[in-house]
Amino acid sequence: MAARQAGSITKRCECRGEDGKRLGAKCPLLAKRTHGAYQLQQELPPKADGGRRIFRRTGYGKVADAQGDLDKVRAVLDLIEEGDDDEDRATQIGDVLAAVSRDRAPIPEAAEVKRRLAGGVSLDSDMTVGDWLDAWVAAKKTKRLTTKGYESHIRVHLKPGLGTRRLDRLNITHVQTFFDSYAERNEAIRAQNRERREQEARCKWGRPGSPPADVRERLAAEREKLAAMPSYALETGPATLQRIRATLRAALNAAIRKQLITFNPAEWVELASGKRPKAKLWTDRNVEHWERTGEKPSAVMVWTPAQLGTFLDEAEGTRLYAFFHLIAFRGLRRGEGVGADWRNVDLDAGTFTVGKGLVVDSWEVFEDDPKTEESAGTIALDSQTVAVLREHQARQLAERDDWNRHAAEERAKGKDVQDWQDTGKVFTDVDGTWLHPEKVSDEFRRIARRAGLPPINLRDLRHLAATLVHAGGGDIFAVQKTLRHASGQLTSDTYTELLEEVDRDIAERAAALVPRARRSREDVVPAEE
């Protein structure tokens, strides 16, 4: 590469002669220190077509100021020599400095230009946070639903709140203000939802029989007001904000690795705790409170063993009884259950290996690997569960034969009915195809309502498995292994309080194991004074 030509600093003024031409260096007043202004110029790398270009800037009152800017230009040009193997590097840098000269923009620091070169970012672009988030998530190689979660955080929260800010100028104040704004937003949502509930109450007659004409007219007016009000909205809770912050933090860490920025402000913002809710049992007291107030003691509620027995009695005989039994006693996730293959079930050995799972994405179902490495484990099956699965297997084979017989009869009538599809799944739809996970949840809710039980979600049967393992004598490590958690800390954080309630019963049974004479107080010899 040819040696870079030295720049120069000269003094010039705007004085003109009688002919109207600028006097330039011939001006007799230039010798005075206060007359004219200093200018710098520096030869730049040629254009892509070979054309010559020069960086010029004037208007400096002091030669030191001009020299300072010239040194900045030279420092940027020195980066060309660091990339001798990059033919486009000189042209790129020349393009940036030519644009700076033309627009009289601030001269960039050499370190900033170097970061952009290393990150493969256009040197003349002002990349925003939104630009980087889009580029980052598009390049992610994470699981499908994980990536969709990132995309949702970016689309719904991060781009509207931070997307227009320059990536290299994002600071802690920007990020902290963004997250703090959710407190005010949540308060507005609570007020909006409260107003809608109050308006709904004004729309009800609340008495037997039809309302009189004047009341009907008033109710109609109130319903018009209700129709014009916003729908109920969801607050953005602490756990969600923690996940949004995690997405932003991961994206900014990737920007640091690309040398686009040197600091991650998302690491330093303060948020309210987003801890997992503690699981609680539906004790008689908790049920009474829920029936009286409509409030659940925790977001995660778990049935007692007696309530589980009521549910299983109600479910027995249904197509999915074995599924619910397996989830409740061995703690599988919903997707792991519907995605289970018979080849991974050894009923003779009494083992169940978690393989592929079925995952829902906007009602579309696809097969995916287990959630974590720990999730892909083998669990033991008790003799009762083995018997339930054997019965289910026999029922499934009978369903297959019935379906194929019916399909043959329908085809004989000229109808297009396919044979039972052998997908190899333990739990299938009636035609052998994959069982949609949401259908399982719907059936679970129907059975629970018929049984008159307090509400839980299907995933809470997995939590119930933790209480059964512990009540059967297992410690927190046994619970972790059964649920296949990645860490004992996760198990402890989620289930400690729940297992304490089970421990009370264990303590009572332990105390009852010790025979006592149960002497009366009168038989007890008092201690000597």
C-alpha positions as CSV (number, residue, x, y, z in Angstrom):
1,M,0.0,0.0,0.0
2,A,1.3,3.4,-0.9
3,A,2.5,5.6,2.0
4,R,-0.1,8.0,3.3
5,Q,0.6,11.6,2.3
6,A,1.0,14.1,5.1
7,G,-1.7,16.5,5.8
8,S,-1.2,20.2,6.3
9,I,-2.5,23.2,8.3
10,T,-2.7,26.6,6.6
11,K,-4.1,30.0,7.4
12,R,-6.6,31.7,5.2
13,C,-9.1,34.6,5.2
14,E,-12.1,35.8,3.3
15,C,-10.5,39.1,2.2
16,R,-10.9,40.0,-1.5
17,G,-9.2,42.4,-3.9
18,E,-10.7,45.1,-6.1
19,D,-11.4,42.4,-8.7
20,G,-13.5,40.5,-6.2
21,K,-11.1,37.5,-6.0
22,R,-10.0,36.1,-2.7
23,L,-6.6,37.3,-1.7
24,G,-5.6,34.1,0.0
25,A,-2.0,34.0,1.0
26,K,-1.4,37.5,-0.5
27,C,-3.6,39.1,2.1
28,P,-1.3,41.6,4.0
29,L,-3.3,41.2,7.2
30,L,-2.5,37.4,7.6
31,A,0.6,38.2,9.6
32,K,-1.7,39.4,12.4
33,R,-2.5,36.7,14.9
34,T,-6.2,37.6,15.1
35,H,-6.8,37.8,11.3
36,G,-8.1,34.8,9.3
37,A,-8.7,31.2,10.4
38,Y,-6.7,28.0,10.3
39,Q,-7.7,25.2,8.0
40,L,-6.6,21.6,7.6
41,Q,-6.4,19.3,4.7
42,Q,-5.5,15.7,4.3
43,E,-5.3,13.4,1.2
44,L,-7.8,10.6,1.4
45,P,-7.7,7.2,-0.2
46,P,-9.1,7.4,-3.8
47,K,-12.7,6.6,-4.7
48,A,-13.7,3.2,-5.9
49,D,-13.3,4.6,-9.5
50,G,-9.9,6.0,-8.7
51,G,-10.9,9.6,-8.3
52,R,-9.0,11.8,-6.0
53,R,-10.5,13.3,-2.8
54,I,-9.3,15.5,0.1
55,F,-10.5,16.0,3.6
56,R,-10.8,19.8,4.3
57,R,-12.0,21.7,7.3
58,T,-11.7,25.4,8.1
59,G,-12.8,27.9,10.7
60,Y,-10.3,27.1,13.5
61,G,-9.3,30.0,15.7
62,K,-6.2,28.2,17.0
63,V,-3.7,26.1,15.2
64,A,-3.8,23.6,18.1
65,D,-7.5,22.9,17.4
66,A,-6.8,22.3,13.8
67,Q,-3.9,20.1,14.7
68,G,-6.1,18.1,17.1
69,D,-8.6,17.3,14.3
70,L,-5.9,16.5,11.8
71,D,-4.5,14.0,14.3
72,K,-8.0,12.4,14.6
73,V,-8.2,12.0,10.8
74,R,-4.7,10.5,10.6
75,A,-5.6,8.0,13.4
76,V,-8.5,6.8,11.4
77,L,-6.4,6.5,8.3
78,D,-3.8,4.5,10.2
79,L,-6.4,1.8,10.5
80,I,-5.9,1.1,6.7
81,E,-2.4,-0.2,7.4
82,E,-3.9,-2.7,10.0
83,G,-6.0,-4.3,7.3
84,D,-3.5,-4.8,4.4
85,D,-5.3,-8.0,3.4
86,D,-8.6,-6.1,3.0
87,E,-8.8,-4.3,-0.4
88,D,-12.0,-2.6,0.4
89,R,-10.9,-1.2,3.8
90,A,-9.1,1.9,2.4
91,T,-12.1,2.7,0.2
92,Q,-14.6,2.3,3.1
93,I,-12.5,4.5,5.4
94,G,-12.1,7.1,2.7
95,D,-15.9,7.1,2.1
96,V,-16.5,7.8,5.8
97,L,-14.0,10.6,6.1
98,A,-15.2,12.2,2.8
99,A,-18.8,12.2,4.1
100,V,-17.6,13.7,7.4
101,S,-15.8,16.5,5.5
102,R,-18.8,17.1,3.3
103,D,-21.3,17.2,6.1
104,R,-19.0,18.9,8.6
105,A,-19.9,16.1,11.0
106,P,-17.9,15.2,14.1
107,I,-14.7,13.3,13.2
108,P,-15.2,9.7,14.5
109,E,-12.8,8.2,17.0
110,A,-10.4,5.6,15.5
111,A,-11.5,3.1,18.2
112,E,-15.2,3.5,17.1
113,V,-14.3,3.0,13.4
114,K,-12.2,-0.1,14.3
115,R,-15.1,-1.7,16.3
116,R,-17.4,-1.2,13.3
117,L,-14.9,-2.7,10.9
118,A,-14.5,-5.7,13.2
119,G,-18.3,-6.2,13.5
120,G,-18.9,-6.0,9.8
121,V,-21.1,-3.0,10.3
122,S,-21.3,-0.3,7.7
123,L,-19.1,2.5,8.8
124,D,-21.4,5.3,7.7
125,S,-24.5,3.7,9.4
126,D,-26.0,4.9,12.7
127,M,-27.2,1.5,13.9
128,T,-30.1,1.6,16.3
129,V,-31.0,-0.8,19.1
130,G,-33.9,-1.9,17.0
131,D,-31.6,-2.6,14.0
132,W,-29.3,-4.7,16.1
133,L,-32.1,-6.6,17.8
134,D,-33.6,-7.6,14.4
135,A,-30.2,-8.7,13.1
136,W,-29.4,-10.6,16.3
137,V,-32.6,-12.6,16.5
138,A,-32.5,-13.4,12.8
139,A,-29.2,-15.1,13.4
140,K,-30.2,-17.1,16.5
141,K,-30.0,-20.8,16.3
142,T,-32.1,-21.5,19.4
143,K,-35.2,-23.7,19.7
144,R,-38.2,-22.6,17.7
145,L,-40.3,-21.5,20.7
146,T,-37.3,-19.9,22.4
147,T,-36.6,-17.8,19.3
148,K,-40.3,-16.8,19.1
149,G,-40.1,-15.7,22.7
150,Y,-37.2,-13.4,21.8
151,E,-39.1,-12.1,18.8
152,S,-42.1,-11.3,21.0
153,H,-40.0,-9.4,23.5
154,I,-38.4,-7.4,20.7
155,R,-41.6,-6.7,18.8
156,V,-43.9,-5.9,21.7
157,H,-41.5,-4.3,24.3
158,L,-37.9,-3.6,23.3
159,K,-38.3,-2.0,19.9
160,P,-41.2,0.3,20.9
161,G,-39.3,1.4,24.1
162,L,-35.7,1.4,23.0
163,G,-35.5,0.7,19.3
164,T,-34.8,4.2,18.0
165,R,-31.8,4.8,20.2
166,R,-28.3,4.6,18.8
167,L,-26.8,1.2,19.8
168,D,-23.5,2.7,20.7
169,R,-25.0,5.4,22.8
170,L,-27.4,3.3,24.9
171,N,-26.8,3.8,28.6
172,I,-28.1,2.6,32.0
173,T,-30.4,5.6,32.3
174,H,-32.1,4.7,29.0
175,V,-32.7,1.1,30.0
176,Q,-33.7,1.8,33.6
177,T,-36.2,4.5,32.5
178,F,-37.6,1.9,30.0
179,F,-38.2,-0.7,32.7
180,D,-39.4,1.8,35.3
181,S,-42.1,3.0,32.9
182,Y,-43.9,-0.4,33.3
183,A,-44.9,0.5,36.9
184,E,-46.9,3.5,35.6
185,R,-48.2,1.5,32.7
186,N,-49.4,-1.3,34.9
187,E,-51.2,1.2,37.2
188,A,-53.0,2.5,34.2
189,I,-54.0,-1.0,33.1
190,R,-55.3,-1.7,36.6
191,A,-57.4,1.4,36.6
192,Q,-58.7,0.6,33.1
193,N,-59.6,-2.9,34.1
194,R,-61.3,-1.7,37.3
195,E,-63.4,0.8,35.4
196,R,-64.5,-1.9,33.0
197,R,-65.5,-4.2,35.8
198,E,-67.5,-1.4,37.4
199,Q,-69.2,-0.6,34.1
200,E,-70.1,-4.3,33.7
201,A,-71.7,-4.3,37.1
202,R,-73.9,-1.3,36.0
203,C,-75.0,-3.3,32.9
204,K,-76.6,-6.1,35.0
205,W,-80.2,-6.2,36.2
206,G,-79.5,-8.6,39.1
207,R,-83.2,-9.3,39.9
208,P,-85.6,-12.1,39.0
209,G,-87.7,-11.5,35.8
210,S,-87.3,-8.9,33.1
211,P,-86.5,-5.3,34.1
212,P,-89.1,-2.5,33.5
213,A,-89.0,-0.4,30.4
214,D,-87.1,2.5,32.0
215,V,-84.5,0.2,33.4
216,R,-84.1,-1.6,30.1
217,E,-83.4,1.8,28.5
218,R,-80.8,2.7,31.1
219,L,-79.1,-0.8,30.8
220,A,-79.0,-0.4,27.0
221,A,-77.2,3.0,27.5
222,E,-74.8,1.5,30.0
223,R,-74.0,-1.4,27.6
224,E,-73.2,1.1,24.8
225,K,-70.7,2.7,27.2
226,L,-69.2,-0.7,27.9
227,A,-68.8,-1.5,24.2
228,A,-66.9,1.8,23.7
229,M,-64.4,1.0,26.6
230,P,-61.1,-0.8,26.0
231,S,-61.0,-4.5,26.5
232,Y,-59.3,-6.0,29.6
233,A,-55.5,-5.8,29.4
234,L,-52.8,-7.8,31.0
235,E,-50.2,-6.2,33.3
236,T,-46.5,-6.9,32.6
237,G,-45.4,-8.7,35.8
238,P,-41.9,-8.9,37.4
239,A,-41.2,-12.3,36.0
240,T,-42.0,-11.1,32.4
241,L,-39.8,-8.0,32.9
242,Q,-36.9,-10.2,34.0
243,R,-37.3,-12.3,30.9
244,I,-37.4,-9.2,28.7
245,R,-34.2,-7.9,30.4
246,A,-32.6,-11.3,29.8
247,T,-33.4,-11.0,26.1
248,L,-31.9,-7.5,25.9
249,R,-28.9,-8.5,27.9
250,A,-28.2,-11.5,25.6
251,A,-28.5,-9.3,22.5
252,L,-26.2,-6.6,23.9
253,N,-23.6,-9.2,25.0
254,A,-23.6,-10.4,21.4
255,A,-23.0,-6.8,20.3
256,I,-20.0,-6.6,22.6
257,R,-18.6,-9.8,21.0
258,K,-19.0,-8.1,17.7
259,Q,-17.1,-5.1,19.1
260,L,-20.0,-2.8,18.3
261,I,-20.2,-1.7,21.9
262,T,-18.0,-2.1,24.9
263,F,-20.6,-1.9,27.7
264,N,-23.9,-3.7,28.5
265,P,-26.2,-1.4,30.4
266,A,-28.9,-4.1,30.8
267,E,-26.5,-5.8,33.3
268,W,-26.9,-2.9,35.7
269,V,-30.6,-2.0,35.8
270,E,-32.6,-2.8,39.0
271,L,-35.8,-4.8,38.7
272,A,-38.3,-6.2,41.2
273,S,-37.8,-9.8,41.9
274,G,-39.2,-12.2,39.3
275,K,-39.0,-15.3,41.4
276,R,-41.1,-18.3,40.5
277,P,-44.4,-18.5,42.5
278,K,-44.4,-20.9,45.4
279,A,-46.6,-24.0,44.9
280,K,-49.3,-24.5,47.6
281,L,-51.6,-27.3,48.4
282,W,-55.4,-27.0,48.0
283,T,-56.0,-27.6,51.7
284,D,-59.5,-27.3,53.2
285,R,-58.6,-23.8,54.4
286,N,-57.3,-22.7,51.0
287,V,-60.4,-24.1,49.3
288,E,-62.6,-22.2,51.7
289,H,-60.8,-19.0,51.0
290,W,-61.0,-19.5,47.3
291,E,-64.7,-20.3,47.4
292,R,-65.4,-17.2,49.5
293,T,-63.3,-14.6,47.7
294,G,-62.5,-16.1,44.3
295,E,-58.8,-15.6,45.0
296,K,-56.2,-18.4,44.7
297,P,-53.5,-18.4,47.5
298,S,-50.8,-18.8,44.8
299,A,-50.5,-18.8,41.0
300,V,-49.4,-22.5,41.3
301,M,-51.9,-24.6,43.2
302,V,-51.6,-28.3,43.7
303,W,-54.2,-30.9,44.7
304,T,-53.8,-33.0,47.8
305,P,-53.4,-36.8,47.3
306,A,-57.1,-37.3,48.2
307,Q,-58.1,-34.7,45.6
308,L,-55.9,-36.5,43.0
309,G,-57.7,-39.7,43.8
310,T,-61.0,-38.1,43.2
311,F,-59.8,-36.8,39.8
312,L,-58.4,-40.2,38.8
313,D,-61.6,-42.0,39.8
314,E,-63.5,-39.6,37.5
315,A,-61.0,-40.0,34.7
316,E,-60.8,-43.8,34.8
317,G,-62.3,-45.3,31.7
318,T,-61.6,-42.3,29.5
319,R,-59.2,-42.5,26.6
320,L,-56.6,-40.4,28.3
321,Y,-56.7,-41.9,31.8
322,A,-53.2,-43.4,31.4
323,F,-51.8,-40.1,30.3
324,F,-53.1,-38.3,33.4
325,H,-52.0,-41.2,35.7
326,L,-48.4,-41.0,34.2
327,I,-48.2,-37.2,34.5
328,A,-49.4,-37.2,38.1
329,F,-47.2,-40.1,39.4
330,R,-44.0,-39.6,37.3
331,G,-44.0,-35.9,36.7
332,L,-43.8,-35.7,32.9
333,R,-44.4,-32.4,31.1
334,R,-47.4,-32.3,28.8
335,G,-45.3,-32.2,25.6
336,E,-43.2,-35.1,26.8
337,G,-46.3,-37.2,27.4
338,V,-48.0,-36.6,24.1
339,G,-44.6,-37.0,22.3
340,A,-43.7,-40.3,24.0
341,D,-42.9,-43.2,21.7
342,W,-43.6,-46.9,22.6
343,R,-40.0,-47.8,21.6
344,N,-38.8,-45.7,24.6
345,V,-41.1,-47.5,27.1
346,D,-40.0,-50.9,28.5
347,L,-42.9,-52.2,30.5
348,D,-41.1,-55.4,31.4
349,A,-38.2,-53.5,32.9
350,G,-40.5,-50.8,34.3
351,T,-38.7,-47.8,32.7
352,F,-39.7,-44.8,30.6
353,T,-37.2,-42.8,28.6
354,V,-38.1,-39.3,27.6
355,G,-37.4,-38.7,23.9
356,K,-39.0,-36.3,21.6
357,G,-41.8,-33.9,22.7
358,L,-44.7,-32.3,20.9
359,V,-44.7,-28.5,21.0
360,V,-47.5,-26.1,20.1
361,D,-46.8,-23.0,18.1
362,S,-50.0,-21.0,17.3
363,W,-51.9,-24.3,17.3
364,E,-49.4,-25.9,14.9
365,V,-47.8,-28.9,16.5
366,F,-44.2,-29.9,15.8
367,E,-41.8,-32.4,17.2
368,D,-38.8,-31.2,19.2
369,D,-35.9,-32.4,21.4
370,P,-36.4,-32.4,25.2
371,K,-36.2,-29.0,26.9
372,T,-32.8,-29.6,28.4
373,E,-30.1,-32.4,28.5
374,E,-31.4,-33.4,32.0
375,S,-35.0,-33.7,30.6
376,A,-33.9,-36.5,28.3
377,G,-33.6,-39.0,31.1
378,T,-35.0,-42.4,32.0
379,I,-37.4,-42.7,35.0
380,A,-38.6,-45.8,36.8
381,L,-42.2,-46.9,36.6
382,D,-44.0,-48.3,39.6
383,S,-46.0,-51.5,39.2
384,Q,-49.4,-49.7,39.2
385,T,-48.3,-47.3,36.4
386,V,-46.9,-50.3,34.4
387,A,-50.3,-52.0,34.8
388,V,-52.1,-48.8,33.7
389,L,-49.9,-48.5,30.6
390,R,-50.4,-52.2,29.7
391,E,-54.2,-51.6,29.8
392,H,-53.8,-48.5,27.7
393,Q,-51.7,-50.3,25.1
394,A,-54.3,-53.0,24.8
395,R,-57.1,-50.4,24.4
396,Q,-55.0,-48.6,21.7
397,L,-54.6,-51.8,19.7
398,A,-58.4,-52.4,19.9
399,E,-59.0,-48.8,18.8
400,R,-56.7,-49.4,15.8
401,D,-58.6,-52.5,14.8
402,D,-62.0,-50.8,15.2
403,W,-60.8,-47.8,13.1
404,N,-59.4,-50.0,10.3
405,R,-62.6,-52.1,10.2
406,H,-64.7,-48.9,10.0
407,A,-62.3,-47.4,7.3
408,A,-62.6,-50.5,5.2
409,E,-66.4,-50.3,5.4
410,E,-66.4,-46.6,4.4
411,R,-64.1,-47.2,1.5
412,A,-66.4,-49.9,0.3
413,K,-69.1,-47.2,0.1
414,G,-66.8,-45.1,-2.0
415,K,-65.6,-42.8,0.7
416,D,-62.0,-41.7,1.2
417,V,-61.1,-42.9,4.7
418,Q,-57.5,-43.7,5.6
419,D,-56.4,-46.5,7.8
420,W,-55.2,-45.9,11.4
421,Q,-51.9,-44.2,11.2
422,D,-49.1,-45.9,13.1
423,T,-47.1,-43.0,14.4
424,G,-45.5,-45.1,17.2
425,K,-46.8,-42.7,19.9
426,V,-48.0,-43.9,23.2
427,F,-50.9,-41.4,23.2
428,T,-52.6,-40.7,19.9
429,D,-55.9,-39.3,18.5
430,V,-58.6,-41.8,17.6
431,D,-57.1,-42.2,14.0
432,G,-53.5,-42.8,15.3
433,T,-52.3,-39.3,14.4
434,W,-50.4,-37.1,16.9
435,L,-52.5,-36.0,19.9
436,H,-52.7,-32.2,20.0
437,P,-51.5,-31.1,23.4
438,E,-54.3,-28.5,23.8
439,K,-56.9,-31.3,23.4
440,V,-55.3,-33.0,26.4
441,S,-55.6,-29.8,28.5
442,D,-59.2,-29.3,27.4
443,E,-60.1,-32.9,28.5
444,F,-58.2,-32.4,31.8
445,R,-60.3,-29.3,32.6
446,R,-63.6,-31.0,31.7
447,I,-62.8,-34.0,34.0
448,A,-61.7,-31.7,36.9
449,R,-65.0,-29.7,36.6
450,R,-67.1,-32.9,36.6
451,A,-65.2,-34.0,39.8
452,G,-66.0,-30.7,41.5
453,L,-62.3,-30.1,42.3
454,P,-60.6,-26.7,42.9
455,P,-58.9,-25.4,39.8
456,I,-55.3,-26.3,38.8
457,N,-53.6,-26.4,35.4
458,L,-52.5,-29.7,33.7
459,R,-48.9,-28.7,34.3
460,D,-49.6,-28.6,38.0
461,L,-50.0,-32.4,38.0
462,R,-46.2,-32.4,37.5
463,H,-46.0,-30.4,40.7
464,L,-48.2,-32.9,42.4
465,A,-45.7,-35.6,41.5
466,A,-43.2,-33.8,43.6
467,T,-45.4,-34.0,46.7
468,L,-46.0,-37.7,46.1
469,V,-42.3,-38.5,45.7
470,H,-41.6,-36.6,49.0
471,A,-44.5,-38.1,50.9
472,G,-43.2,-41.5,49.8
473,G,-39.9,-40.8,51.5
474,G,-37.9,-39.1,48.8
475,D,-35.8,-36.1,49.6
476,I,-35.3,-32.9,47.5
477,F,-32.7,-34.7,45.4
478,A,-35.2,-37.5,44.6
479,V,-37.7,-34.9,43.6
480,Q,-35.1,-33.2,41.3
481,K,-34.3,-36.5,39.6
482,T,-37.9,-37.4,39.1
483,L,-38.8,-34.1,37.6
484,R,-35.4,-34.0,35.7
485,H,-34.6,-30.4,36.8
486,A,-31.3,-29.0,35.6
487,S,-30.4,-27.9,39.2
488,G,-31.4,-28.7,42.7
489,Q,-31.8,-24.9,43.3
490,L,-34.7,-24.8,40.9
491,T,-36.4,-27.7,42.7
492,S,-35.8,-26.1,46.1
493,D,-37.0,-22.7,45.1
494,T,-40.2,-24.0,43.6
495,Y,-41.1,-26.8,46.1
496,T,-39.7,-26.1,49.5
497,E,-42.8,-24.4,50.9
498,L,-45.1,-27.1,49.4
499,L,-43.0,-29.9,50.8
500,E,-43.1,-28.3,54.2
501,E,-46.8,-28.9,54.3
502,V,-46.3,-32.5,53.4
503,D,-43.6,-32.7,56.0
504,R,-46.2,-32.0,58.7
505,D,-48.0,-35.3,57.9
506,I,-44.6,-37.1,57.8
507,A,-43.7,-35.6,61.2
508,E,-47.0,-36.8,62.7
509,R,-46.5,-40.3,61.3
510,A,-42.9,-40.4,62.6
511,A,-44.1,-39.4,66.1
512,A,-46.8,-42.1,66.0
513,L,-44.1,-44.8,65.4
514,V,-42.8,-44.5,69.0
515,P,-45.0,-46.4,71.5
516,R,-45.7,-44.5,74.7
517,A,-47.3,-45.4,78.1
518,R,-49.3,-42.2,77.9
519,R,-49.1,-41.7,81.7
520,S,-51.3,-39.1,83.3
521,R,-49.9,-35.9,84.7
522,E,-50.6,-37.2,88.2
523,D,-48.2,-40.2,87.6
524,V,-45.3,-37.9,86.5
525,V,-42.8,-37.4,89.3
526,P,-42.0,-33.6,89.6
527,A,-38.4,-32.6,89.4
528,E,-36.7,-31.9,92.7
529,E,-36.6,-28.3,93.7
